[in-house]
Amino acid sequence: MNRNEDARFKALRVMPQSLRDFISAIPIVDVHEHHIPEILLNPQVNLLQLFQQSYAGWTQARPYPLPSETRASDPMLAGTSPTTWETLAPFLEKSGSNSFVRNLVSAITELHGAGERAITRGNWEALEASVRRQHQRPEWCREVLRRAGIERLITDPYTDPLLDAGASYNSVVRINAFACGWHAGSRDHNGNSARDLLRKLGMEPSSFDDYLAAFEKLVDGLASRHQVALKNALAYDRDVAFDEHDEKLARQTWGKASPSAAERKAFGDFVVDRLSELAGERDVPVQMHLGTALIRGSHPLNVAGLVERHPGTRFLLMHLAYPWSRDLLGMAFVYRNIWLDLTWSLLLSPSHFKLALHEAIEILPDEARMMIGGDNWHVEETYGTMKRARQLISEVLEEKLAASYFRSEDAQRLAAKILRENALGFFKLK
């Protein structure tokens, strides 16, 4: 956003207007997307692909395996068939009431349609033609993000955790591969190898001590790659109970092709602890996925020990830890090194999001604790998500005003913090 745009936004604070108008004009700093080049820059996108490479796709196939399952490839990255009504119908007729589907349909029809609100047998071919035509235009993604009112964007490019997304994007380093890096052949659930990633940085660790030393170079090089945080998504690989580390057991795990479950956990616990320590020393935020995923082990209270051991590290805990949002809010009141990323929760259940946001406003110790992201692959879904975020935040704040909880000035101030200002400060974005 340039100076003129910033001045116009500041002027909104003194202009008489509705709360919704004010919120609709706030430039968003989007703190979490999965905009990765092989999807975002693909000029051959079709309508079916928008569904399959979105959370609507999760209604048909969960893209990560449970411990009892195996998978040959990530369905989010698999090749897409031609669009037909028969391939769209499972989303629209079988899963049409699902919130992910509703959000995506709304965005697609608004961006590619002619005023209709549904995808039907009568209009899907016209929508397909628009999707294919627009995605062949290099400027399409930028146009949609601009229409969504997104000022800055942070992406998690999990297929290439060291990706330098350039000056127009910031990114984060997903640390899963490093927590699973006990052997040259070991990989995380996304197929990433710690040894391969470190080789890109010019390092070939031959011992456990070399491996630990490499983490300093990894963290110290973030800024040179336009990266602003570490991302812990290990809830998709294991439980998130990062216990007090057992260095002896972690060391003996190094180099083993098939370590025991206890050894794998000890290794991961040690690595997460060390990276959290480095993040605190360098004042680098740590994003952490909580809730759902491998759901038996993703409860937010599982990370309480890690948060306590690193009081100087700023943890951004994600997704309102659905379905354990109240437990997360309790943690965020007790531990003052916790911030909340509201990402994804508003897509999963708008009604739950509104209830949780009401309670978060009342519970959190200060107004700097919340920020928002889209958590999407294609810009159409990002557009719909940001439109929904503005709508739901407006509804909650209007309800607070109707209950005389606070004044309109308070509501405006809080909305600007959630959508923009908190993220600028938290990630130290210029």
C-alpha angles and dihedrals in degrees: 000000000000126000094266091053091047090051091051090051092050090049090058089071092068099037118095108246143127120281089244091055090051093049093045089057098050111110107234126228100207107207100188135037137137096224100156123172098240090059105025096048098039107123093196099069118144133190094262090053091057087059098042094046095051139066087271084068090061089068088068103034130009104229097215128058126239117230089265093053140069131200133196096212144351109275089210089066099037123114116274128232123227114282116257132160088251092058092046097045097077089060097041103036105024098037100019095124093055114113094229090055094045091052094049095045090052092051095045095049092047095048100036106020140081100241099299120131100208140052108237143167086264100053109024094095092055090048090048091053092050093048092051093045097047096046090057088063111088091213096054097094093048091048093053093047089050091051088051089057094240113161101177132009135201117199134195104215095191094176088062110021093184094052115143099215092192133239095306093060137035121209142192133229112242105217100197095104091055092052088052095042101109092121136028089245098047119108139180124244090275091056095252120148121210091211092053092049094049090047088060087058091051097257130125107181112204097180140033090255091053088050093053092046089054090063091068091058090045093055096038090054096056097099093050088060095045088250119147107182149010117254122212109197095157090129084088093054105036143336118305096231096121098186130196099293126255102212095184093055092043091053094050089052092062111110097011115133093200111023121178121261090256091051093048091051093047091050093049093045091053094048094047090048092051094047091047089051092051091047090055093048092050095038091239117152122239118215114204131192113225133177131028111020105092085002099192089068106028101087111134094232087066089074095049092099093053092048091049094049092053107043091159094057119092109225119196104200113203144222095011082277088269124235091022100054096138092053089051092050089051090052091048090055094049100039113054093195091070125098125178129234107200090199120140096001091091090053095047096051122354091191093052090046092055092050092047092047091051089053094042091055089054099041110037114098094231141005096252095076105086134067137160140233139171104227092204140135104211126046092236091065091044089053092052092045094053091046089052092046091055091047096049095043089050091051093050094047091046089053090051090051092048089053091050089239090141143340129274089254089058091049092051092048093051094046092053090050095050096046100038126345101058092054093048090055098038095052094034092235116176 
